[in-house]
Amino acid sequence: MIEYGNPDIRDLRFTRFRSRAEVRSEQWIEVEVSMELAEDSEAPEGIVELGALIVCTRRGDIVEIVPQDEGRDCEYQFTEQEKAQLREYYEREVRPTVEHMR
């Protein structure tokens, strides 16, 4: 994860994803994702409940992936490797459901 203003970057590995998708408007679908960390990964200090918000178009295309702590925005960003893990999960498990929400 990348903390704003901190040069120390650390890639986390995720396991066991769960998600909930909700239509937010005529244009957007939001997918709230919770995930567990692999044994060799540790959340940054101060993160209580790491999650992600994936914002998608109504067609199911990802627009943004944002880290959250306890369901709220936090002062971190995901690394490209972390985003790749979330994209892979989304494409495999969530997108087929999202495409039926149109």
N, C-alpha and C positions, 0 to 999 in steps of 0.2 A: 504494500500500500504506500501511497505517497501522501505525506502530511504537508499541507500548505506551509511553505517557508522552511522546510526541513530537507536537507540534501540526502538524508538516509532513506533509501528506497529498499523495500523488502517485498518479495513476491510471496503471496499466500497460496496454499493449495486447498481447494474446497472439496468436500464430500457431502453426500446426502442433501440434495436440494429439495425444497418444497416451495410451491408458488401459488399465488392467487392472482387471477387476471380480472380486470374491471374496465368496462368501457367508460371513458371520462368525458368524451364529447364526440361530435360527428367526425372528428379528425384523429383522436388519440385513444389508445388503450394503454393502461398502466399495469405492469406486472410486478407485484411485490414478491421478492425471492428471499427466503431464509436458507441458510446453508450452514453446515458444520465445517469446522476446520480440520484438516488432516492432522495426525498426531505430531508431525514435525513442523506445524505452523502455529503461530501464536498471534492473536489479535494485538494491535497496537495498544499501548497503555491508555486507559480511559475509555476504550470501546466496551460497552456492556453487552449489546446484542447486535452483532454485525449482520447486515442485510443489504439488499440491493433493490433499487427501483429501475426497472427497464421500461422505458417509454417507447411505444411502437405506433406506427401508423395503423389505420384500420385494415390495411392489407397484411399487416403482420411484420413489416420491415422495422428493424430496430433503429431508433433515432438517437437514443442516449442511454447510458448505463451509469447510474449514480449510486455511490455507497451511502448507506444509512446506518444509524445507530438508534436502536429502539424505535424504528419507524420514522425517524426524522433525519434531515440532512445533517452531515457532519463535516468536519474540517479535513477530510481525507479524499483522495481520488484513488480509483483502481489503477493498477499497472496494466499494460497491454496484455500480459500473460493472464492476469486475473479476469480481465474483460473477455479474453478468448475462452476461458473456462465457462463463464456465464453465457456467452453466445452459443457455445456448443450445447449446453443444457437447454437453453431456450429453443434452439432449432430442433433438437431431438424430442423434447418433452412438452414444450409449451406452445410453440407455433401452430401445430395442428389444431389445438383448441382455440387459439386466438383467431385463426382464419375462419372458424365457424361462428364467431361472435359478430361478424359484419352485420 
